[in-house]
Amino acid sequence: MQKEMDVAKRAKVIEWLKTEVVDHVSRLFKALWEGSTTRVSDSLASLVVSCYILGRRLGISYKDMDDHILEKLKKHEQEGHQLEDWYQDISTLQEHMRKR
């Protein structure tokens, strides 16, 4: 019985985190519409935090998440992503993450 309750609790937390991600995206869009830099930053930070915690609840460590992000950035850089070509966003983010 205890194990069943634990599985149900874990599933409920994952579902709640999924709704948090959607809520933060919604808040981000509203902040963008309003033009509030403070609210945009807060919404983006909340979204990133929720994604990391959701990943952890799904069995992905924070380190693994960072590694996957760096792999994704490397792939984008190698493929000539437009944001890299235009603004060097990909390499700048890679450098930031490596310095952490």
Summary of the structure (lengths in Angstrom):
residues: 100
radius of gyration: 17.0
end to end distance: 43.2
largest distance: 56.8
contacts: 240
relative contact order: 0.08
helix: 88%
strand: 0%
